[in-house]
Structures are given as structure tokens and as C-alpha cells.
Amino acid sequence: MVLQGTSGQLGKQLLLKQYAYGAVLSKYPDMSAVKPSEKQIEGYDKFRVAVAYAQSIINDAKKKKAYQKKLKPGQTVYHFAIREYLQNH
């Protein structure tokens, strides 16, 4: 009950996750031995550029207003801009 609705990490030791059936407390994953593939690295880089693009949109009042006209209910300018960038590049 105490952890209901809470998620995240405690230092780099414990990880709290929320699932439909309840909260799960687990050991923080050790990713030091994981070597990403070249394609994964390309994906990370592409996403990093998409995030920078979305941030530039939301930090420019004119561009943000133009994007808000394209949104459906429940969408945010930030996520819409990321998706648009990834689809077009």
C-alpha cells in the first residue's frame, strides 16, 4: 500500500516498477556488459536529434503555436514533434 502509484529507482541499487497486478521491487539492472549493436547506436543518435528538434519547437512560441493546430486531443507538441521527426528522417 505504501508504494502504490510510486515507481523509479533508489540510487543505483533498487528499482520499483508498477504493473497492473501491483508494485515490484527488484535489483537495479547491471548494463555494463551490454554492448549495443551499430543499428541500436544509430537509433539512439536519431532519437537524440529528434528530442533536440522537439525541444527547439516547444521553445519557439511561433512554432509551438503552429504545431498546436495539428494536434488531436490528448497529444502534446513535444511528442508530436518527435514522432514527426522520426517518421520524416
C-alpha positions in Angstrom: 0.0 0.0 0.0 2.8 2.4 0.9 4.4 2.1 -2.6 1.2 2.2 -4.6 1.5 4.5 -7.6 5.2 5.0 -7.0 7.9 4.0 -9.4 11.6 4.8 -10.0 15.0 4.0 -8.7 16.6 4.2 -5.3 20.2 5.2 -6.0 21.6 2.6 -8.4 20.6 -0.3 -6.1 16.8 -0.8 -6.3 14.2 -0.4 -8.9 10.4 0.0 -8.3 8.1 -0.9 -11.1 4.3 -0.7 -11.4 2.3 -3.3 -13.1 -1.5 -4.0 -13.4 -1.2 -6.6 -10.6 0.9 -4.4 -8.3 4.3 -3.0 -7.4 7.5 -5.0 -8.0 10.8 -4.1 -6.2 13.9 -5.5 -8.0 17.6 -5.2 -8.1 18.9 -2.3 -10.3 20.0 -3.8 -13.7 23.7 -4.0 -14.4 24.0 -2.9 -18.1 27.8 -2.6 -18.0 28.3 -5.8 -20.0 25.7 -5.0 -22.6 27.2 -3.8 -25.9 24.7 -2.1 -28.2 24.7 -3.0 -31.9 25.6 -0.5 -34.5 22.0 -0.2 -35.5 21.0 0.4 -31.9 23.6 3.2 -31.6 22.2 4.7 -34.8 18.7 4.6 -33.3 19.9 6.3 -30.1 21.6 9.0 -32.1 18.5 9.6 -34.3 16.3 9.8 -31.2 18.7 12.2 -29.6 18.4 14.5 -32.6 14.6 14.1 -32.6 14.4 15.2 -28.9 16.6 18.3 -29.7 14.2 19.1 -32.6 11.1 18.8 -30.4 12.8 21.0 -27.7 13.5 23.6 -30.3 9.8 23.6 -31.3 8.5 23.9 -27.8 11.0 26.7 -27.0 9.9 28.8 -30.0 6.4 30.3 -29.3 5.5 30.7 -33.0 6.5 27.2 -34.0 4.8 25.8 -30.9 1.5 27.6 -31.7 1.7 26.3 -35.3 2.2 22.7 -34.0 -0.7 23.0 -31.5 -3.1 23.4 -34.5 -2.0 20.0 -35.8 -2.7 18.1 -32.5 -5.5 15.8 -31.7 -7.0 15.7 -28.2 -4.5 14.3 -25.7 -1.4 14.9 -27.8 1.4 17.1 -26.8 3.6 19.3 -29.1 6.7 17.6 -27.7 5.6 14.1 -28.6 4.0 15.1 -31.8 7.3 16.8 -32.9 9.4 13.7 -32.0 7.1 11.4 -33.9 7.0 13.7 -36.9 10.8 13.9 -37.0 11.3 10.2 -36.7 8.8 9.5 -39.5 10.4 12.0 -41.9 14.1 11.3 -41.3 
